[in-house]
Structures are given as C-alpha cells and as structure tokens.
Amino acid sequence: MFGNGVTIIQLREKTASKEEFLKLAKEVKGITDKYSIPLIINDNVEMAKAIDADGVHCISYYK
C-alpha cells in the first residue's frame, strides 16, 4: 500500500473516546514510522504531542 506514492498520512477521528483515539493513533504511528511516512493529526494538538506525530492540522478555533 505505501509503496504506491503515499507521502503523508493525516489521521482524523471525531467520534472515538480519548483512549480509543490514542490507541488508534499509536497503531497508525507505528505503521507510518515503519515506512518513513510523516503522520499528522487532525485538530488535536495534545494527541499529536502524545504520540510524537510529525505535525498537526488545525482548522478549528480554540477558545
């Protein structure tokens, strides 16, 4: 799958609990690290920091 030109993965999850999202994010991070593909997390700076993601995509307005 990743040999076909994938250059970055963005993980977006809006319905999972924090614990479920953390588990998923760690699993995806393990895969992206294996293939040297950057992983960014959508709208969740804390999660990005928790898994040492390569970046975060923020479009929401935080108060």
PyMOL commands that set and color helices and strands:
alter all, ss='L'
color gray80, all
select helices_A, chain A and resi 2-4+18-34+45-50
alter helices_A, ss='H'
color red, helices_A
select strands_A, chain A and resi 9-11+39-42+55-57
alter strands_A, ss='S'
color yellow, strands_A
deselect
rebuild
show_as cartoon
